[in-house]
Each structure stands twice: as structure tokens, then as C-alpha cells.
Amino acid sequence: GIRVIVDFVPNHTSDQHPWFLESRGSRDSARRGWYVWRDGRAPGMPPNEWLSTFRAVGPAWSFDDTTGQWYLHSFLPEQPDLDWDNPDVEAAMHDVLRFWCERGVDGFRIDVVHKIAKDPLLRDSLPGEAVTWEDWQPTIHDRLRRLRAVVDEYPERMLVGEVYLLDLERILAYVNTGDELHLAHNFVFLHLPWDASAFRATIDNFEALSSESAWPAWFLANHDHARVASRFGAREARAVLLMLYALRGTPFVFAGEELGLPDVEIPPERMVDVD
């Protein structure tokens, strides 16, 4: 009776993916427009000042010697961003969803879903920000409605989004209409201090801003953040589980949190995460 959802990463592919290898082969490639290629704004300068989400990477653009243009990567250079303004890209990603639904998966956790809509004018970020201008656009919500429509072709499937925004109103925009995501991870909740009034205020605010269609998704740990026992303490980790399971909504528990596991020290020579 266990249901299985899989990770769906629509923002980017590997730089070794056949689509990207074809795209970077020539400016006239049939898949050139599947990725975000641009000329620099001056010799040796990227098209704009967008930064990678990973601070260690720096600019969100890499120059490609083969064709003399820059390509966008919101994360690592090995993870070029797909161009969702290209309808062929959107259609191909819909086919990815159908591929897995036909094989019986019960839904998808959509990685950094808010990044599949970017400013087509490539305006510069605000100072110190990573790639921005994504979720404010109506296009993100239209694209999510179309993703939802694909999943709704199959019975009892669900979509949960990694909506890494630190604003409850903006998070709820992804679930309030009832025709986009079923669930959106609440990163405002994850970043709270260990303070009962802070938890209560955020829970109350979420409920107050929610429509009848919205259903909460609560979590306080995932693969990108320190474990609860290390952040707050072992006793607090037990209290967190009680809170997550008692709240109205769906709890998400990162593997090991059910045991109250702390972080472990990873030797520098074994680290592979860029940040």
C-alpha cells in the first residue's frame, strides 16, 4: 500500500545530456533554443549579472568556446537551464511526466519549481541576489496549470513543489487556486528559530492566507539543511515530530529524522557538495 513519488527536475539537465550536446554543437542546431544561449553584453562579459544559487560557483553563465556564446545555469555549469519559453521544451517535459505515470509512479516532487519561469528580458538581479525574476511572472502559474493537467490525466497522482521562497503569500499562490500544485514545501517554516510563538504565528498566518483548496505541507529538515537534532537539540527533535504529526496537513520527514539523528562530521576529502 505504499505510494511512491519521484523527483522531477524540470529546470535543467546535465551538460552530458544528448539534448545539450546537440544544442551546444552549433548555433544552427535544432535544439539550440532548448537552452538559454545569449551573446555577452561586452567581450568577455556575461549577458547579465545573474548569480548561481551556489555562491562558490559565482556567475550563472558559462562561456562556450565552440559557438562563442554564453549559456545559463542557475546552479552548476554542469547543469544548464532549459528554456521553458520554448514550447518544444515544455512539451518534452510533459512527456517525461507521462513516461513515469505510465510506469505507475504516484506523483512527483518538483525540484526548484519556481525557476521554470524567468525574465525573458534577462534583467539584472537585485544586488546580492541569485537568479531572480522567476515566480512573480504569471507564466509560472500557467505552466504549473499545464503540468497539473498532464498529471490529472492519470487517477490519484499528486504534485508537490520545492518552492524555495521565504514569503507565505508567494508560496500559497502555488496551491491556493486548486489547479496548480497539490502541495508546496513551506521554507518559511523550516527557517524559524526554536520559539513557540514563532511557530504559532507562522502556522496561523499560513492558515489565514490559505484558500479552501490549499493543503499544508510541513517539514523542518531536508537534504539541503542541518538536521533538527543538530540545530535545536535531541529533546527538541522529539517535540518537532509531535508537532509535525499533529498539525493539519501532510508531514514530510527526511530519512533519519524519525530517529532524531544528528548531523555527522564529513571529512573535507569526502565532501562532494559544492557548497
C-alpha positions, 0 to 999 in steps of 0.5 A: 500500500505504499505510494511512491513519488519521484523527483522531477527536475524540470529546470535543467539537465546535465551538460552530458545530456544528448539534448545539450550536446546537440544544442551546444554543437552549433548555433544552427542546431535544432535544439539550440533554443532548448537552452538559454544561449545569449551573446555577452553584453561586452567581450568577455562579459556575461549577458547579465549579472545573474548569480548561481544559487551556489555562491562558490560557483559565482556567475550563472553563465558559462562561456562556450568556446565552440559557438562563442556564446554564453549559456545559463545555469542557475546552479552548476555549469554542469547543469544548464537551464532549459528554456521553458519559453520554448514550447518544444521544451515544455512539451518534452517535459510533459512527456517525461511526466507521462513516461513515469505515470505510465510506469505507475509512479504516484506523483512527483516532487518538483525540484526548484519549481519556481525557476521554470519561469524567468525574465525573458528580458534577462534583467539584472538581479537585485544586488546580492541576489541569485537568479531572480525574476522567476515566480512573480511572472504569471507564466509560472502559474500557467505552466504549473496549470499545464503540468497539473493537467498532464498529471490529472490525466492519470487517477490519484497522482499528486504534485508537490513543489520545492518552492524555495521562497521565504514569503507565505503569500508567494508560496500559497499562490502555488496551491491556493487556486486548486489547479496548480500544485497539490502541495508546496514545501513551506521554507518559511517554516523550516527557517524559524528559530526554536520559539513557540510563538514563532511557530504559532504565528507562522502556522496561523498566518499560513492558515489565514492566507490559505484558500479552501483548496490549499493543503499544508505541507510541513517539514523542518529538515531536508537534504539541503539543511542541518538536521533538527537534532543538530540545530535545536537539540535531541529533546527538541527533535522529539517535540518537532515530530509531535508537532509535525504529526499533529498539525493539519496537513501532510508531514514530510520527514527526511530519512533519519529524522524519525530517529532524531539523528544528528548531523555527522562530521564529513571529512573535507576529502569526502565532501562532494557538495559544492557548497 
